[in-house]
Amino acid sequence: MSQMATDDSMSDDVFEDDTLRAPAQSAQRSTPSPTGYRDYHPPAVTPSRTQDDDDVIIHKTILLGDSGVGKTSLLVQFETGKFQAGNFSATVGIGFTNKVVTVDGVKVKLQIWDTAGQERFRSVTHAYYRDAHALLLLYDVTNKISFDNIRAWLGEIREYAQDDVVIMLLGNKSDSGLERAVRREEGQRLAREYQVSFMETSAKTGLNVEAAFAHVARSLVAKANPVDPSRLAVRAQPTQEQRSSCPPCS
């Protein structure tokens, strides 16, 4: 995948660095549906300008990962700023929502697609890889199997997605504490191996949710207008523990 530099040239904070805060940004929130997204199956989406703003280009962004890793919860948190308590029934098919994010003074419209992670729906999601501009690949830090399956997901991405697609690996449910089954360092190592960006997120608390989408948006802008790779460093939010124990985090 070509959106990231090689390991030797990558800044360490391309991967999660909880001592850094999310960059200032603004977003135009759309009115959410009861489930947090709209169920729809339109034809393939290609980069295009919106009708209401000639300066905003639509970028198809897909959430991927095993069933139950929190894709829908992450999308609802990003769209509404709230965590929807309770269990979602396994998402059937594909739904999407639109949101405009402003990064570094540039408006980026993300058309975010929530996919079904169950094996029987893989043939459906494969068709959506081909014209995707960004992929957020989630695993559940409390579920080792979902992490072990990331290699298979990345294999599918290599087979079906564009070579220059922006990829970000997200370890979700980082608020789970003692239930954790996957260490952050494991996620970092895997991300370095595949040369993709990485963060841990919490759809429940909102930790790094907006920061993750902002990084994706910034990467899309940089891909269209190449700049110094050091500007693409992920800026993750500090955890509560780090705020209280680490002077540089204050």
One Martini backbone bead per residue (centre of mass of N, CA, C, O) as a GRO file, in nm:
protein
  250
    1MET     BB    1   0.097   0.034   0.022
    2SER     BB    2   0.138   0.394  -0.056
    3GLN     BB    3   0.057   0.594   0.194
    4MET     BB    4   0.317   0.493   0.330
    5ALA     BB    5   0.600   0.480   0.461
    6THR     BB    6   0.864   0.349   0.548
    7ASP     BB    7   0.993   0.250   0.845
    8ASP     BB    8   1.249   0.437   0.838
    9SER     BB    9   1.064   0.715   0.767
   10MET     BB   10   0.885   0.691   1.005
   11SER     BB   11   0.711   0.824   1.236
   12ASP     BB   12   0.626   0.718   1.546
   13ASP     BB   13   0.340   0.894   1.540
   14VAL     BB   14   0.189   0.719   1.330
   15PHE     BB   15   0.148   0.590   1.576
   16GLU     BB   16   0.045   0.561   1.873
   17ASP     BB   17   0.025   0.875   2.078
   18ASP     BB   18  -0.101   0.969   2.388
   19THR     BB   19   0.056   1.258   2.414
   20LEU     BB   20  -0.136   1.343   2.190
   21ARG     BB   21  -0.353   1.559   2.043
   22ALA     BB   22  -0.608   1.639   1.880
   23PRO     BB   23  -0.681   1.821   1.627
   24ALA     BB   24  -0.811   2.087   1.519
   25GLN     BB   25  -1.170   2.082   1.439
   26SER     BB   26  -1.440   2.060   1.202
   27ALA     BB   27  -1.796   1.961   1.179
   28GLN     BB   28  -2.062   1.837   0.979
   29ARG     BB   29  -2.355   1.726   1.097
   30SER     BB   30  -2.572   1.489   1.049
   31THR     BB   31  -2.879   1.352   1.053
   32PRO     BB   32  -2.963   1.090   1.227
   33SER     BB   33  -3.056   0.789   1.242
   34PRO     BB   34  -3.160   0.550   1.459
   35THR     BB   35  -2.886   0.373   1.368
   36GLY     BB   36  -2.664   0.596   1.237
   37TYR     BB   37  -2.772   0.509   0.946
   38ARG     BB   38  -2.813   0.444   0.599
   39ASP     BB   39  -2.990   0.237   0.400
   40TYR     BB   40  -2.799   0.153   0.102
   41HIS     BB   41  -2.759   0.073  -0.276
   42PRO     BB   42  -2.557   0.210  -0.465
   43PRO     BB   43  -2.357   0.283  -0.684
   44ALA     BB   44  -2.064   0.348  -0.754
   45VAL     BB   45  -1.806   0.546  -0.607
   46THR     BB   46  -1.662   0.853  -0.702
   47PRO     BB   47  -1.486   1.115  -0.718
   48SER     BB   48  -1.683   1.404  -0.613
   49ARG     BB   49  -1.881   1.674  -0.628
   50THR     BB   50  -2.088   1.855  -0.465
   51GLN     BB   51  -2.381   2.040  -0.503
   52ASP     BB   52  -2.341   2.246  -0.238
   53ASP     BB   53  -2.007   2.214  -0.284
   54ASP     BB   54  -1.742   2.264  -0.500
   55ASP     BB   55  -1.499   2.207  -0.271
   56VAL     BB   56  -1.629   1.918  -0.220
   57ILE     BB   57  -1.513   1.587  -0.187
   58ILE     BB   58  -1.588   1.262  -0.227
   59HIS     BB   59  -1.510   0.991   0.014
   60LYS     BB   60  -1.478   0.660   0.026
   61THR     BB   61  -1.552   0.496   0.343
   62ILE     BB   62  -1.455   0.193   0.514
   63LEU     BB   63  -1.579  -0.040   0.746
   64LEU     BB   64  -1.384  -0.298   0.899
   65GLY     BB   65  -1.451  -0.627   1.027
   66ASP     BB   66  -1.556  -0.804   1.254
   67SER     BB   67  -1.805  -0.906   1.424
   68GLY     BB   68  -1.830  -0.689   1.716
   69VAL     BB   69  -1.601  -0.445   1.709
   70GLY     BB   70  -1.765  -0.148   1.652
   71LYS     BB   71  -1.853  -0.001   1.387
   72THR     BB   72  -2.129   0.129   1.450
   73SER     BB   73  -2.044   0.277   1.711
   74LEU     BB   74  -1.829   0.451   1.577
   75LEU     BB   75  -2.019   0.597   1.381
   76VAL     BB   76  -2.213   0.716   1.589
   77GLN     BB   77  -1.999   0.876   1.745
   78PHE     BB   78  -1.908   1.051   1.503
   79GLU     BB   79  -2.194   1.166   1.422
   80THR     BB   80  -2.309   1.240   1.741
   81GLY     BB   81  -2.118   1.208   2.011
   82LYS     BB   82  -2.239   0.920   2.089
   83PHE     BB   83  -2.337   0.646   2.289
   84GLN     BB   84  -2.494   0.344   2.209
   85ALA     BB   85  -2.652   0.156   2.402
   86GLY     BB   86  -2.611  -0.159   2.355
   87ASN     BB   87  -2.691  -0.404   2.123
   88PHE     BB   88  -2.629  -0.476   1.810
   89SER     BB   89  -2.734  -0.599   1.549
   90ALA     BB   90  -2.621  -0.750   1.298
   91THR     BB   91  -2.518  -0.620   1.023
   92VAL     BB   92  -2.702  -0.584   0.723
   93GLY     BB   93  -2.508  -0.518   0.497
   94ILE     BB   94  -2.511  -0.170   0.379
   95GLY     BB   95  -2.426   0.145   0.524
   96PHE     BB   96  -2.456   0.515   0.527
   97THR     BB   97  -2.264   0.825   0.577
   98ASN     BB   98  -2.228   1.181   0.592
   99LYS     BB   99  -1.917   1.384   0.634
  100VAL     BB  100  -1.768   1.690   0.722
  101VAL     BB  101  -1.418   1.759   0.729
  102THR     BB  102  -1.178   1.977   0.884
  103VAL     BB  103  -0.838   2.001   0.755
  104ASP     BB  104  -0.621   2.238   0.729
  105GLY     BB  105  -0.867   2.406   0.578
  106VAL     BB  106  -0.998   2.138   0.462
  107LYS     BB  107  -1.256   1.992   0.293
  108VAL     BB  108  -1.397   1.663   0.382
  109LYS     BB  109  -1.593   1.414   0.230
  110LEU     BB  110  -1.736   1.147   0.404
  111GLN     BB  111  -1.832   0.826   0.292
  112ILE     BB  112  -1.963   0.607   0.529
  113TRP     BB  113  -1.923   0.254   0.553
  114ASP     BB  114  -2.117  -0.011   0.692
  115THR     BB  115  -2.022  -0.335   0.748
  116ALA     BB  116  -2.033  -0.666   0.729
  117GLY     BB  117  -1.834  -0.920   0.911
  118GLN     BB  118  -1.954  -1.160   0.806
  119GLU     BB  119  -1.880  -1.415   0.600
  120ARG     BB  120  -2.152  -1.414   0.421
  121PHE     BB  121  -2.075  -1.094   0.326
  122ARG     BB  122  -1.805  -1.073   0.164
  123SER     BB  123  -1.910  -1.057  -0.134
  124VAL     BB  124  -2.025  -0.773  -0.091
  125THR     BB  125  -1.773  -0.608   0.012
  126HIS     BB  126  -1.579  -0.651  -0.226
  127ALA     BB  127  -1.725  -0.452  -0.425
  128TYR     BB  128  -1.642  -0.190  -0.236
  129TYR     BB  129  -1.329  -0.175  -0.260
  130ARG     BB  130  -1.253  -0.068  -0.553
  131ASP     BB  131  -1.373   0.251  -0.480
  132ALA     BB  132  -1.203   0.303  -0.241
  133HIS     BB  133  -1.019   0.551  -0.043
  134ALA     BB  134  -1.091   0.426   0.250
  135LEU     BB  135  -0.977   0.216   0.537
  136LEU     BB  136  -1.125   0.087   0.836
  137LEU     BB  137  -0.964  -0.143   1.057
  138LEU     BB  138  -1.116  -0.354   1.294
  139TYR     BB  139  -1.062  -0.436   1.640
  140ASP     BB  140  -1.086  -0.616   1.945
  141VAL     BB  141  -0.906  -0.595   2.243
  142THR     BB  142  -1.097  -0.844   2.374
  143ASN     BB  143  -1.041  -1.001   2.082
  144LYS     BB  144  -0.813  -1.205   1.945
  145ILE     BB  145  -0.947  -1.306   1.685
  146SER     BB  146  -0.992  -1.027   1.552
  147PHE     BB  147  -0.685  -0.981   1.529
  148ASP     BB  148  -0.598  -1.239   1.373
  149ASN     BB  149  -0.791  -1.151   1.118
  150ILE     BB  150  -0.640  -0.907   0.990
  151ARG     BB  151  -0.469  -1.050   0.774
  152ALA     BB  152  -0.709  -1.137   0.602
  153TRP     BB  153  -0.814  -0.855   0.544
  154LEU     BB  154  -0.551  -0.751   0.410
  155GLY     BB  155  -0.560  -0.957   0.182
  156GLU     BB  156  -0.823  -0.853   0.056
  157ILE     BB  157  -0.730  -0.567   0.004
  158ARG     BB  158  -0.502  -0.643  -0.193
  159GLU     BB  159  -0.701  -0.781  -0.399
  160TYR     BB  160  -0.952  -0.543  -0.424
  161ALA     BB  161  -0.801  -0.289  -0.386
  162GLN     BB  162  -0.643  -0.018  -0.418
  163ASP     BB  163  -0.312   0.061  -0.396
  164ASP     BB  164  -0.379   0.376  -0.271
  165VAL     BB  165  -0.523   0.313  -0.028
  166VAL     BB  166  -0.639   0.415   0.273
  167ILE     BB  167  -0.506   0.290   0.587
  168MET     BB  168  -0.658   0.195   0.911
  169LEU     BB  169  -0.581   0.082   1.233
  170LEU     BB  170  -0.821  -0.035   1.489
  171GLY     BB  171  -0.837  -0.048   1.845
  172ASN     BB  172  -1.112  -0.134   2.000
  173LYS     BB  173  -1.216  -0.098   2.328
  174SER     BB  174  -0.994   0.057   2.524
  175ASP     BB  175  -1.186   0.079   2.796
  176SER     BB  176  -1.178  -0.235   2.915
  177GLY     BB  177  -0.909  -0.313   3.048
  178LEU     BB  178  -0.908  -0.620   3.196
  179GLU     BB  179  -1.025  -0.741   2.909
  180ARG     BB  180  -0.772  -0.740   2.771
  181ALA     BB  181  -0.603  -0.928   2.480
  182VAL     BB  182  -0.459  -0.673   2.333
  183ARG     BB  183  -0.184  -0.515   2.284
  184ARG     BB  184  -0.072  -0.224   2.161
  185GLU     BB  185   0.199  -0.335   2.049
  186GLU     BB  186   0.069  -0.534   1.851
  187GLY     BB  187  -0.063  -0.324   1.671
  188GLN     BB  188   0.194  -0.171   1.595
  189ARG     BB  189   0.345  -0.404   1.459
  190LEU     BB  190   0.136  -0.464   1.239
  191ALA     BB  191   0.137  -0.183   1.112
  192ARG     BB  192   0.435  -0.185   1.032
  193GLU     BB  193   0.431  -0.434   0.852
  194TYR     BB  194   0.191  -0.287   0.660
  195GLN     BB  195   0.208   0.022   0.646
  196VAL     BB  196   0.005   0.149   0.869
  197SER     BB  197  -0.207   0.301   1.052
  198PHE     BB  198  -0.253   0.375   1.420
  199MET     BB  199  -0.513   0.308   1.669
  200GLU     BB  200  -0.683   0.360   1.964
  201THR     BB  201  -1.029   0.305   2.054
  202SER     BB  202  -1.356   0.455   2.175
  203ALA     BB  203  -1.694   0.445   2.134
  204LYS     BB  204  -1.777   0.512   2.428
  205THR     BB  205  -1.576   0.773   2.494
  206GLY     BB  206  -1.425   0.883   2.208
  207LEU     BB  207  -1.147   0.789   2.178
  208ASN     BB  208  -1.004   0.881   1.870
  209VAL     BB  209  -1.234   0.910   1.664
  210GLU     BB  210  -1.183   1.188   1.532
  211ALA     BB  211  -0.879   1.143   1.486
  212ALA     BB  212  -0.905   0.916   1.280
  213PHE     BB  213  -1.072   1.069   1.062
  214ALA     BB  214  -0.870   1.302   1.035
  215HIS     BB  215  -0.636   1.133   0.929
  216VAL     BB  216  -0.775   1.031   0.679
  217ALA     BB  217  -0.835   1.306   0.556
  218ARG     BB  218  -0.538   1.399   0.546
  219SER     BB  219  -0.442   1.167   0.360
  220LEU     BB  220  -0.623   1.240   0.119
  221VAL     BB  221  -0.505   1.519   0.073
  222ALA     BB  222  -0.207   1.427   0.038
  223LYS     BB  223  -0.257   1.244  -0.209
  224ALA     BB  224  -0.349   1.490  -0.387
  225ASN     BB  225  -0.118   1.667  -0.208
  226PRO     BB  226   0.187   1.635  -0.175
  227VAL     BB  227   0.380   1.597   0.126
  228ASP     BB  228   0.521   1.590   0.410
  229PRO     BB  229   0.501   1.299   0.595
  230SER     BB  230   0.520   1.432   0.888
  231ARG     BB  231   0.217   1.557   0.869
  232LEU     BB  232   0.078   1.250   0.917
  233ALA     BB  233   0.068   1.236   1.207
  234VAL     BB  234  -0.069   1.093   1.466
  235ARG     BB  235  -0.322   1.241   1.694
  236ALA     BB  236  -0.367   1.138   1.997
  237GLN     BB  237  -0.533   1.094   2.279
  238PRO     BB  238  -0.507   1.118   2.603
  239THR     BB  239  -0.523   0.950   2.870
  240GLN     BB  240  -0.607   0.972   3.194
  241GLU     BB  241  -0.346   0.848   3.305
  242GLN     BB  242  -0.150   1.036   3.145
  243ARG     BB  243  -0.251   1.310   3.249
  244SER     BB  244  -0.167   1.236   3.562
  245SER     BB  245   0.151   1.107   3.498
  246CYS     BB  246   0.231   1.306   3.244
  247PRO     BB  247   0.369   1.607   3.192
  248PRO     BB  248   0.358   1.628   2.867
  249CYS     BB  249   0.028   1.587   2.868
  250SER     BB  250  -0.067   1.882   2.981
   0.00000   0.00000   0.00000
